């Protein structure tokens, strides 16, 4: 897991970037108090029209928050990933 701090106006761009990376399993967006606002599960093949409503929701969240934390859960790749 990885956590990054982003400003509201940067949130949508960062989420789009993470979706396109392809090795992200889940994105969790939390407010500055640590309260989870949205959890986005990403599976292989989630692109295009399926992700559009999620990005619209992220855009709405970005308009409401000044700072937030994005937690990134990546897929396990490489040797020993099943442990």
C-alpha positions in Angstrom: 0.0 0.0 0.0 1.1 3.5 -0.7 -0.4 6.8 0.5 -0.1 10.2 -1.2 -1.4 13.6 -0.2 -3.1 15.6 -3.0 -4.9 18.9 -3.2 -8.5 18.8 -4.3 -7.8 20.2 -7.8 -5.1 17.5 -8.4 -7.3 14.6 -7.3 -9.1 13.8 -10.5 -5.9 13.9 -12.6 -4.1 11.6 -10.1 -6.9 9.1 -10.1 -7.0 9.0 -13.9 -3.2 8.5 -13.9 -3.5 5.6 -11.4 -6.3 3.9 -13.4 -4.1 4.0 -16.5 -1.1 2.4 -14.7 -2.9 -0.9 -14.8 -1.2 -2.4 -11.7 -3.6 -0.8 -9.2 -6.2 -3.0 -7.5 -7.9 -0.4 -5.3 -7.9 3.3 -4.7 -9.2 4.7 -1.4 -9.8 8.5 -1.1 -9.9 9.9 2.5 -10.4 13.4 3.8 -7.8 15.2 6.0 -9.3 13.6 9.1 -8.7 10.1 7.7 -12.4 9.4 7.1 -12.8 7.3 3.9 -14.8 9.1 1.3 -14.8 6.6 -1.5 -13.2 3.3 -2.3 -12.7 2.4 -5.9 -12.1 -1.3 -6.7 -10.3 -1.7 -10.0 -10.2 -5.0 -11.8 -8.6 -6.0 -15.1 -10.7 -4.6 -17.9 -12.4 -1.7 -16.1 -12.0 1.1 -18.6 -14.0 3.4 -20.7 -17.7 3.7 -20.0 -17.4 1.6 -16.8 -15.0 4.0 -15.1 -16.7 7.3 -16.3 -19.3 7.4 -13.4 -16.5 6.8 -10.9 -14.4 9.6 -12.3 -17.5 11.9 -12.2 -17.8 11.1 -8.5 -14.1 11.7 -7.9 -14.5 15.1 -9.6 -17.4 16.0 -7.3 -15.3 15.0 -4.3 -12.4 17.1 -5.6 -14.7 20.1 -5.7 -15.6 19.7 -2.0 -12.2 18.9 -0.4 -9.1 21.1 -0.2 -6.7 18.2 0.7 -7.1 14.5 0.8 -5.1 11.3 1.0 -5.1 8.7 -1.8 -4.3 5.2 -0.7 -3.2 3.0 -3.5 -3.4 -0.8 -3.2 -1.3 -2.3 -6.0 -1.5 -5.8 -7.4 1.2 -8.2 -6.1 3.6 -9.0 -8.9 6.7 -11.1 -8.8 8.0 -14.0 -6.8 6.5 -14.7 -3.4 3.3 -12.7 -4.2 1.1 -15.5 -2.9 2.5 -15.3 0.6 
